[in-house]
Amino acid sequence: MRLFHFSDDPDIAVFEPRPVRVPSIRPAGREWLNGPLVWAIDGDHDFMYFFPRDCPRILIWATPETPETERRHWLGDWRAAAYVERHWLERLEGETIHRYELPVWDFEDLGDAGMWVARKKVVPLDHVAMSQLDREFAPRGVELRVVDSLRPLKCLRDTGLHVSGIRLRNAGDW
C-alpha cells in the first residue's frame, strides 16, 4: 500500500500537523480529527485529489452493500466516477499539482474512504508533479464526468453508493 498527499506547493520538505481549515462535526470520541494532523490518502482512492485544490467535485463508487442494479446504473463498467463542473475543466487540463508519497508507518487508518492521519510531522519519501489531470482518471478505472452543475447529484446521497463531496462550498449553485 502507498499513501499520498496532494498539494499545489512544489516545495514541501516536511509536513507539519495542523488543524483542518473548516472543522466538521465529528462523532463522540473523534473530535481530535479537527485537531493538528497530517492527512494522507491511499493509492486506491488517490483519484479523489487529481483536481486543483479548490475545485468542487463529487466522487462515487460501489460498496459491498451497493445493489448490483444501482452499481450498473451509476457506474457501468467503471470502478468509480468523478463529477466536476464544466467551468473547472480548463483548469483540470492545465494546472499542475504535486503528489507527495508519504511513509506508511507514520499513519493510522481512519477506515473511511482511504483516509489516513499522522499526529506528528512527516517527511515525504518522494514528490511527483502531475499535469493534464483529466488524463489520470481512466487508467485507474475512474470515469471523469463533466456536468454543468453538481447540484442535481445531491440525489446520490439516497443511493447505496459511497458518495464523497469535496469543496462543494465552491460549486456554482450548491
N, C-alpha and C positions, 0 to 999 in steps of 0.2 A: 504494500500500500504506500501511496505517496500523498503528501499534504502540501497545499499551496496557499499563498496569499497573493492577491492581485492588487495592484496599485498603479496610479498614474505617475508615481515618483520613481525615477530610474536609479536612484542612489541610496537605497536603504541598506545600511550596513548592519543595523541591529533593530529589531522590533521591540519596542518598549510597551509593556502592558498599559492600556489606557481604557477609561470607561467609554461605553457606547455614546455616540453623539445624541441620539434620541432614545432615552430609556423606554423600555417596554414593560408592560405589566407582566410579571413573572409569577409562576405558581409558588406557593409557600415553600420555602427552603431553597428556592432557585433565584432569589433576588440578587445574589452575587454575580449573576450573568450580566448585570448592568454595570458592574464594577470594572476595575482595571484588569484587562485580559488582552492577550494576543489571539486573534481569530484566524482559523485556517479552514480550508475546505478539502475534502478528499478528492482523489482523481476521478472517481465515478460521478461526482457532482460538480466538477470544476467549470462545466459549461454555464453554470449559473452566473459566472463572473466574467464571461467573454463580452463585456459591454463597457462603454465609458462609465465612469463612476456614478454619475447622477442619472443615468438612463433608466427610466421605469420599464419594468418587464414582468411578465408572468410566465412561470415555468411549471410544466406539468409532467407527471409520469405515473405509471401504474404502481400500485402497492400489491402485496399478496392478496389483499381483500377486495381489490377492484374487480367488479364483474367483467367477464370477458367481452360482453357486448359493449359495455361502456369503454373499455380499453380500445377495442377495434374502432369504435365510433370516433373517439378523440385522437387516437394515436396511429391508427392503421398499422403499418409495419415498422413505425419508428419506436425507438426506446423511450423517447421523451420529445417534448415540443417546447419551444421558447418563443413567446409572443413579444413583439416590440412595435411601437408606434412608427408609422411610415416616416414621420419627420425626423426620426432618430437614425434612419438607415444610412444617410450620408456620413454621419459621424462614426457609425459602426464600421463602415467600409474604410474610413480614412484615419481614425485615431489609432495610436499605439498605446497599449497597456503593458505592464510589466508583471510577469509571473515569477514569484519567488518560491522556490522549493524550500520547505522547512523540515527540520529533523522530527521524525515521528515520536521519538522518545520523550520529547518535551511536552507533549499534548495529551489531553484526556478527551475521550469521545463523548459528545453530548447525546448520541443516539437519536439525532434529529437531522435528516436531510444532509448527511455528510459533514456536519459542522463539528469542529474540534476547537478546544481552547487551551492556552497555556497561561499560567499565573505568574510567570517570570519572563524576563527578557529572552529573546530568541535570536540567534544568529542564522541567517539564511545559508543554505548549502549551495544554492545556485540561483541564477537570475536569467530570464529569457525575455526579450522584447517581442511582443506579439502585435502584428498589424493585420489588416484585412480580416478583421474579426468575423465578418459574415461567412467566411470560408472555413471556420473552425468547427462548426456545428455538425454538418453532415457526416464527416469522417468518424464522429463519435456516436452516430445513430440518433442525432437530435435534429428535428426539423425546425428551422428558423421560419417563423410565420409573421409576416409583416401585415399589420392591420391599421386602419385609420384611427381606431380608439380601443383602449383596453377595457373601457367601461362595460361593454356587453359581456365581457368574460367573467364578471362577478358571479355569474351563474355556475362557474366551475366549482365554487365552494360547496355546491349542493350535489357534487358527484362523489364517486368513490376513489377519485384520483388524488394523489398528493398534489397540492397546489401551493406554490411559493410565489409571493408577490414581493418584489424588491423595488424600492424607491418610488412606490406608487404615488406618493405625495407630489411627484414631478410629472405625473401623467396629465395630458391635456385637459380632460374633463372628469377626472376621478372624483 
